[in-house]
Amino acid sequence: MVPNQASPLVPSELLQPIINKINTLSKSQQHAHWYMRRVEEYLSAVQRRPISEHGAREVTEWLSELGRKTTLTDWQFRQCVEAVGILMRVAQAPAIDQVDWKFWLAGGVALENNHPTTGRNNTPITHAVIEPSSNIAVPEDADSVESKPRSLSDAYVRAVRREGLAYKTEQSYTAWLQRYVSYCTSRKVDTRAASSVRSFLDYLVLERNVAASTQNQALNALVFLFRKVFMSELGELGDFAHSKRQRRLPVVMTRGEIQALLSQLDGRNELMASLLYGTGMRLMEVIRLRVKDLDFGYRQVHVRNAKGGKDRVTPLPERLIERLTHQLEEVRLQHRVDLEQGYGEVWLPEALERKWAKAAASWEWQYVFPSARLAVDPRSGKVRRHHMHESVLQKAVKSASRAAGLAKRINCHTLRHSFATHLLENGYDIRTVQELLGHADVSTTMIYTHVLNRGGAGVRSPLDF
C-alpha cells in the first residue's frame, strides 16, 4: 500500500487521510502508488488556489485536458478521475458537489468499431466465406475483380447497402444469414431451397421458442436474401410453425414514478432522461443530438434520420431550455479548446465529410452530449470527439430505478412509452401522438391506449362501485 512518506505537492494535513482513502480502494502497493501519482499530477497542473477552494472549473479543465490524450487508456482515465475525487473529498472542496463525477467516470467509454453511429463507415465489406461463390448473383455494375463479392455474406452486405437499409438492420440481417447457413450446413440441406427456409422457421419456434417478432425478422432477412442476392422469389412456404408468444404491453410509469426516477439521477444523465420523457425520443435519438437540432426559437427538436430514415419534429420542454443552454455553453467551450489544439472534428453521416470539408469542425454539427474523451477513428485514423456511449445512460437509469424502489421493469424506452401514454391521458388525439413518435402506422401507436382502457381513468372495477 502507499507508504507514509511526505509529498512535496500534497499538504501535510491532507497526506495521511488521502493515503488512507487510497489504501481502501487499492488492490496492491503498485496500484496505490499510481493513485498517489495521479493526485500529484493534478496538483502540479493546478496550483493557483488552495485545494479547499477548488471548484468545477479546476477539475473539469484538468480532466478535459486528459481527455485529449489518446494515449491514455480507459482504465487510466478512470483512475485519474477517482484519484482527484479522493483529493476533493478529503479537502472538502466545493468541487465534490459541483463536478458531475459519474459523467467523467463513465466518459471514457469509446464507441466500438461496429457501433451503429459509425459502423458502416468503419466496417469494410470483408467477411468469412460461408457459401460457395457460385450461389452469388453478381450485380451488373461489378466491372472489376475488387468490386465482385467473394462470399455469400459479402454479397448480402452489398445488397443491404445498395438498398440503403439502416446499419442496425444490416447487423441483424447478417446475423440471421449466418444462423441460417449454419443451420443448413448442420442439416446438410440446400441453402437455396424454400423447404430449408420453412424448416429453419419451424426450428426457431419448436426448438428455440422465439417470439413472433423474432421469427418475423428472420423471415424478412431470408426473403431479402432470395430476392436481392439469389435474384429469385422465395414463393409460398406452405405451413410452418408460427410463434404463439404474445406481444407484451409496454411498461408505463405514473407521473409520481417519473419524478422518483429523475430524482435519483443528476447532471447530464438527468438531463438526457428528462429529454427522453419530455420529447418521446428514442435513446439513440437523444444520444446523437447535434447542436443544430435544437430550435429554441420555435421550442422544438428536429429528430434527424430516425428509425426508417425519417425526420420529424417533437416539442422542446420549456423547463429544460435553461439547462440545455448551459450544456451548450460547456460544449462550446470544450469545442473551442479542441480546435485550438488541432482537433474539434465529429463524425459526419454518409458522404457529407467529402461534400462539406469544414462541416466536421463547425459548431452546429457538434454533439449536444459529447464524450468526455477524444478517440481515434479506426478507419480514417482521425482523432474525433464522438457522442457519449448509450450504455452510460442505460446503466444510470437502471440504477436510478432500483434506488427509487420502483417494482416495474424500467429502461430508457419506458420513458418514451410514458410520454405517449401521458399525452393520450391529457386529451391529445392519437394521430398527433403518432406524428410525435414517428410511427408509420397508427396501429403501432394504438398499443398505448391500453392504460386508458383498463383501470385508472378507464373502466372502474365493480369492487369500487
Sequence and secondary structure as in RCSB ss.txt:
>XXXX:A:sequence
MVPNQASPLVPSELLQPIINKINTLSKSQQHAHWYMRRVEEYLSAVQRRPISEHGAREVTEWLSELGRKTTLTDW
QFRQCVEAVGILMRVAQAPAIDQVDWKFWLAGGVALENNHPTTGRNNTPITHAVIEPSSNIAVPEDADSVESKPR
SLSDAYVRAVRREGLAYKTEQSYTAWLQRYVSYCTSRKVDTRAASSVRSFLDYLVLERNVAASTQNQALNALVFL
FRKVFMSELGELGDFAHSKRQRRLPVVMTRGEIQALLSQLDGRNELMASLLYGTGMRLMEVIRLRVKDLDFGYRQ
VHVRNAKGGKDRVTPLPERLIERLTHQLEEVRLQHRVDLEQGYGEVWLPEALERKWAKAAASWEWQYVFPSARLA
VDPRSGKVRRHHMHESVLQKAVKSASRAAGLAKRINCHTLRHSFATHLLENGYDIRTVQELLGHADVSTTMIYTH
VLNRGGAGVRSPLDF
>XXXX:A:secstr
       SSS HHHHHHHHHHHHHH SSHHHHHHHHHHHHHHHHH  SS GGG  HHHHHHHHHHHHT TTS HH
HHHHHHHHHHHHHHHHT THHHHS HHHHHHTT    TT TTTHHHH  S     S GGG    TT  STTTS S
SHHHHHHHHHHHHT  HHHHHHHHHHHHHHHHHHHHHT  TT HHHHHHHHHHHHHTT   HHHHHHHHHHHHHI
IIIIS S      S               HHHHHHHHHT  HHHHHHHHHHHHH   HHHHHT BGGGEETTTTE
EEE S GGG  EEEE  GGGHHHHHHHHHHHHHHHHHHHHTT      STTHHHHSTTGGGSGGGSBSSB SS E
E TTT  EE  B  HHHHHHHHHHHHHHTT  S   HHHHHHHHHHHHHHTT  HHHHHHHHT SSHHHHGGGGH
HHHBSTTSB  GGG 
